[in-house]
């Protein structure tokens, strides 16, 4: 008979488990029952608030509005983070310096910065000065919190009614935020940052401090910053001594300092001052009787002539001073490398061609940097009108470079065994999902690197990067040549998809003109205190230049780049009897067009495009940019000793030789539109032609070299 003990042992355990199961079941039932009761009660209660008809539509709209608003707040907070990062540093630093700038010959060209003791406190300014500014710029300044919604609405209404921009909607706080932290670049990102920074300024500064900073930092035309400097420049007196007519004239300068600068256009300045006087009456700050004398007796200004301040250059030079000045050095005199004649020629060339061909090509803006072969920055054109926009397109704007980036690829190749006569396939190529095409859409076949450079074949540098070099060495080469813009290490970089500044382009190409050395670019030769003490001397204190291109690679690159203006895409850049080398660049949808070139004396980078990134009408680097460059360089090379380009002191080839070379490359010739439309190069003298032939024979005596077999990609330069 079996023992009953196991059954007895399992009995109590099973009973406990059954009890636990019953408790769980009953508890879950009770919870569910209570929840249903609560939901039913809540439903019955909520029915009291149920609406129908048009009221339901309003409730639905409000509900959706709150939902979208909550999402918008999250997005706006995410966008606010980069804006507030700008406030982390010493954003008042500009007040630590007062610098007077001299050109290369010792002539004063302008000032930057401000010492606090030179600033006139708002409380000491005449009442009519403050009222004139507020009536014109921000009537509700003391009533809003950084963003004037009512003023913005009024401005939009007036602009729509007038069918033009007759009023601005930005508050004084918004304008100060732009002056302190941002640029004049017209982008949505900048406007969002401006709004957040305005709120930040209102939260951290008093209204009086905001107004003080605005009056001290605003650009007022004539190279002056701040209302005190403007009062001295235009009227020869302190702002404390201005009468109402003079105050109205200054108040009219804040948003259009170049257009209404009285030393340039006194009638326009007086007309603008009359508008300011009307604003004083309209805003209720003054009566018509109080402004009558100012209308009848408009302000006269000190005769300054039509001197023009190189403001874009001064802005860049001021940044350079702040980099090299030591703590405690405030009031300084900076001797610069600026050349007024070259600056004027650069500005004239940009303006001449944009006026002549701007509508035809749908292009509105341009930028130029000129560097002498000793590294001295001689001229900077950051835009057409500094008064309209202080955004420096030469040193701040990152624009895609297109084919003008290819020399960095070829320079890397020259350092790793290739020569101008190396033959490589210019046929179709795919790199993952990317299949770049040549400008004409045709295959180039087998082609020498010098012809690929001259004809701007796209598939060749891509093949060099994919099969032989890799992206990291190319990026390292560009950075070693002085490019400071952030380059994206992406395969498309070889065709110029990364943004670069005009200054970087001029710096990088100047390496070819400076015998392969980098590190000599400079704008400040000396910094001197007001007492005459030299606190910085470029010749002694700057690090010495260092070589980044070997002599052989340099000679190969300059040989290739010298062929581009003769038998390639930059024929409009040729200068009679002067060796010219360089490269064109055109980006997708014709948004940017470049020509960066050099001689033995100067390197110059030219960019043309639109601030809003809208496409031009088929403008290539070989058209308008090359023409701007050529006109500028013809002037710059007058009455100077011509220097040879390192490694090639004679042009590579003349028209006759070019025809023979093109005939040999018939099957692979990629005729770019800029090349086809280019004008015939200047006729050279018989003596020059003979030297061309001699140089060509020397080059042609070298056998063509097949490209090396693809090794493992180079991981570092």
Rosetta blueprint (number, residue, H / E / L):
1 X L
2 X L
3 X L
4 X L
5 X H
6 X H
7 X H
8 X H
9 X H
10 X H
11 X H
12 X H
13 X H
14 X H
15 X H
16 X H
17 X H
18 X H
19 X H
20 X H
21 X H
22 X H
23 X H
24 X H
25 X H
26 X H
27 X H
28 X H
29 X H
30 X H
31 X H
32 X H
33 X H
34 X H
35 X H
36 X H
37 X H
38 X H
39 X H
40 X H
41 X H
42 X H
43 X H
44 X H
45 X H
46 X H
47 X H
48 X L
49 X L
50 X L
51 X L
52 X L
53 X L
54 X H
55 X H
56 X H
57 X H
58 X H
59 X H
60 X H
61 X H
62 X H
63 X H
64 X H
65 X H
66 X H
67 X H
68 X H
69 X H
70 X H
71 X H
72 X H
73 X H
74 X H
75 X H
76 X H
77 X H
78 X H
79 X H
80 X H
81 X H
82 X H
83 X H
84 X H
85 X H
86 X L
87 X L
88 X L
89 X L
90 X L
91 X L
92 X L
93 X H
94 X H
95 X H
96 X H
97 X L
98 X E
99 X E
100 X E
101 X E
102 X E
103 X L
104 X L
105 X L
106 X L
107 X L
108 X E
109 X E
110 X E
111 X E
112 X E
113 X E
114 X L
115 X L
116 X H
117 X H
118 X H
119 X L
120 X L
121 X L
122 X H
123 X H
124 X H
125 X L
126 X L
127 X H
128 X H
129 X H
130 X H
131 X H
132 X H
133 X H
134 X H
135 X H
136 X H
137 X H
138 X L
139 X L
140 X L
141 X L
142 X L
143 X L
144 X L
145 X L
146 X L
147 X L
148 X L
149 X H
150 X H
151 X H
152 X H
153 X H
154 X H
155 X H
156 X H
157 X H
158 X H
159 X H
160 X H
161 X H
162 X H
163 X L
164 X L
165 X L
166 X L
167 X L
168 X L
169 X L
170 X L
171 X L
172 X H
173 X H
174 X H
175 X H
176 X H
177 X H
178 X H
179 X H
180 X H
181 X H
182 X L
183 X L
184 X L
185 X L
186 X L
187 X L
188 X H
189 X H
190 X H
191 X H
192 X H
193 X H
194 X H
195 X H
196 X H
197 X H
198 X H
199 X H
200 X H
201 X H
202 X H
203 X H
204 X H
205 X L
206 X L
207 X H
208 X H
209 X H
210 X H
211 X H
212 X H
213 X H
214 X H
215 X H
216 X H
217 X H
218 X L
219 X E
220 X L
221 X L
222 X L
223 X L
224 X L
225 X E
226 X L
227 X H
228 X H
229 X H
230 X H
231 X H
232 X H
233 X H
234 X H
235 X H
236 X L
237 X L
238 X L
239 X H
240 X H
241 X H
242 X L
243 X L
244 X H
245 X H
246 X H
247 X H
248 X H
249 X H
250 X H
251 X H
252 X L
253 X L
254 X L
255 X L
256 X L
257 X L
258 X L
259 X L
260 X L
261 X L
262 X L
263 X L
264 X L
265 X L
266 X H
267 X H
268 X H
269 X H
270 X H
271 X H
272 X H
273 X H
274 X H
275 X H
276 X H
277 X H
278 X H
279 X H
280 X H
281 X H
282 X H
283 X L
284 X L
285 X L
286 X L
287 X L
288 X H
289 X H
290 X H
291 X H
292 X H
293 X H
294 X H
295 X H
296 X H
297 X L
298 X L
299 X L
300 X L
301 X L
302 X L
303 X L
304 X L
305 X L
306 X L
307 X L
308 X L
309 X L
310 X L
311 X H
312 X H
313 X H
314 X H
315 X H
316 X H
317 X H
318 X H
319 X H
320 X H
321 X H
322 X H
323 X H
324 X H
325 X L
326 X L
327 X L
328 X L
329 X L
330 X L
331 X E
332 X E
333 X E
334 X E
335 X E
336 X E
337 X L
338 X L
339 X L
340 X H
341 X H
342 X H
343 X H
344 X H
345 X H
346 X H
347 X H
348 X H
349 X H
350 X H
351 X H
352 X H
353 X H
354 X H
355 X H
356 X H
357 X H
358 X H
359 X H
360 X H
361 X H
362 X L
363 X L
364 X L
365 X E
366 X E
367 X E
368 X E
369 X E
370 X E
371 X E
372 X E
373 X L
374 X L
375 X L
376 X E
377 X E
378 X E
379 X E
380 X E
381 X E
382 X L
383 X L
384 X L
385 X L
386 X L
387 X L
388 X L
389 X L
390 X L
391 X L
392 X L
393 X L
394 X L
395 X L
396 X L
397 X L
398 X L
399 X E
400 X E
401 X L
402 X H
403 X H
404 X H
405 X H
406 X H
407 X H
408 X H
409 X H
410 X H
411 X H
412 X H
413 X H
414 X H
415 X L
416 X L
417 X L
418 X L
419 X L
420 X L
421 X L
422 X E
423 X E
424 X E
425 X E
426 X L
427 X L
428 X L
429 X L
430 X L
431 X E
432 X L
433 X L
434 X E
435 X L
436 X L
437 X L
438 X L
439 X L
440 X L
441 X L
442 X L
443 X L
444 X L
445 X L
446 X E
447 X E
448 X E
449 X H
450 X H
451 X H
452 X H
453 X H
454 X H
455 X L
456 X L
457 X L
458 X H
459 X H
460 X H
461 X H
462 X H
463 X H
464 X H
465 X H
466 X H
467 X H
468 X H
469 X H
470 X L
471 X H
472 X H
473 X H
474 X H
475 X H
476 X H
477 X H
478 X H
479 X H
480 X H
481 X L
482 X L
483 X L
484 X L
485 X L
486 X L
487 X L
488 X L
489 X L
490 X L
491 X H
492 X H
493 X H
494 X H
495 X H
496 X L
497 X L
498 X L
499 X E
500 X E
501 X L
502 X H
503 X H
504 X H
505 X H
506 X H
507 X H
508 X H
509 X H
510 X H
511 X H
512 X H
513 X H
514 X L
515 X L
516 X L
517 X E
518 X E
519 X L
520 X L
521 X L
522 X E
523 X L
524 X E
525 X E
526 X E
527 X E
528 X E
529 X E
530 X L
531 X L
532 X L
533 X L
534 X E
535 X E
536 X E
537 X E
538 X H
539 X H
540 X H
541 X H
542 X L
543 X L
544 X L
545 X L
546 X E
547 X E
548 X L
549 X L
550 X L
551 X H
552 X H
553 X H
554 X H
555 X H
556 X H
557 X H
558 X H
559 X H
560 X H
561 X H
562 X H
563 X H
564 X H
565 X H
566 X H
567 X H
568 X L
569 X L
570 X L
571 X H
572 X H
573 X H
574 X L
575 X E
576 X L
577 X L
578 X E
579 X L
580 X L
581 X E
582 X E
583 X E
584 X E
585 X E
586 X E
587 X L
588 X H
589 X H
590 X H
591 X L
592 X E
593 X E
594 X E
595 X E
596 X E
597 X E
598 X E
599 X L
600 X L
601 X L
602 X E
603 X E
604 X E
605 X E
606 X E
607 X E
608 X E
609 X E
610 X L
611 X L
612 X L
613 X L
614 X L
615 X L
616 X L
617 X L
618 X L
619 X L
620 X L
621 X H
622 X H
623 X H
624 X H
625 X H
626 X H
627 X H
628 X H
629 X H
630 X H
631 X H
632 X H
633 X H
634 X H
635 X H
636 X H
637 X L
638 X L
639 X L
640 X L
641 X L
642 X L
643 X L
644 X L
645 X E
646 X L
647 X L
648 X E
649 X L
650 X L
651 X L
652 X L
653 X L
654 X L
655 X H
656 X H
657 X H
658 X H
659 X H
660 X H
661 X H
662 X H
663 X H
664 X H
665 X L
666 X H
667 X H
668 X H
669 X L
670 X L
671 X L
672 X L
673 X H
674 X H
675 X H
676 X H
677 X H
678 X L
679 X L
680 X L
681 X L
682 X L
683 X L
684 X L
685 X L
686 X H
687 X H
688 X H
689 X H
690 X H
691 X H
692 X H
693 X H
694 X H
695 X H
696 X H
697 X H
698 X H
699 X H
700 X H
701 X L
702 X L
703 X L
704 X L
705 X E
706 X E
707 X L
708 X L
709 X L
710 X L
711 X L
712 X L
713 X L
714 X L
715 X L
716 X L
717 X L
